[in-house]
């Protein structure tokens, strides 16, 4: 007796995340597209300690002595090549929600409430803001002068922002919240959020 067997095809569902072969990052397809966009951007390290200033003040030898004594060796001279990849992973996986942000670092998922993010950024964890109230009297020219030193607030550009944390936050906003190909010029909404 012959038994008739019916075969049905199972629809293919792409994996939720795939490994990017060069970096080893595990990303969704959307995140992979963002990653490839970020790979084409030139990165420049921001020096935390200015070696010329240390030399001029005689602190170079004192730093070496102090750091060697406490076992830190040359920690302040280490080139941090992994920071670029970590930044790319963070930026291409960052998503905002009503309750906070999610992102990946070191191939681990993180989910922070807005309060936890405030704390991580060094703000008071109980800080609660009514954004409409906060920006109701926003003075673009005065704010731009505060963060850039320039009185001309028409066509503000990111490199004029003095504080590296504010420059990074602006970069994060233009990559994630207000995506566009070039974040050189700041939009008014970005200035208000800064």
Steps between C-alpha positions, in 0.01 A plus 500: 500500500646834394468796734469834333722763664440871456788739540445862576757771494574684818532872436850632555533754776835682503682490833427784738872578517802407291872522567681770304805309369772766538410638844331197655208718613161330516249737338148507357468582130400859583796534738730347238403774254576766763831329577610510136411870487706564814797305361545762229538785749845617607559491876742718691588439862446779747805533721418495868850602605692746285860369477635846405347654812647222713846561350479878547394463864750223578220257584605230249766357729283548811207313340727210406638481854159519667329255262788250517498521880128415522529230231330677211811509282429691181118488516464857374709424187299193387348543152138394532443337161191311622313820577410551132337158469326539836367841394374354171328213680338741747382746235363246254303310768371799697121527507277729701162411646243667720672352807869548412769367268630161390841431346772238470859520624746211498223294330283535813154657506437796731162652581507824704208703625528875452577530870780239479638677190500831690697332778743339252562845345576646843164670564283460808306173464182667629527770236164529328450763235201640318668566164231743384553700817879485473523631142213754512746791539779348290733770368692348209759779478575502873523119515722482190735762648517295823601174328709641214618845601351644179228767493396398147233232538394493135613168351666353811752223425599206719880558508440836674356325808774516765387218729582153356205342685257744336663433159452125557136546608438708187661229286284239670187707431574548130581131452203363695224751569530728197680284239657671202816458296685796651474624858740790453225760545287492815123517474306720743334197662846351566614819669191495721567139597865576577 
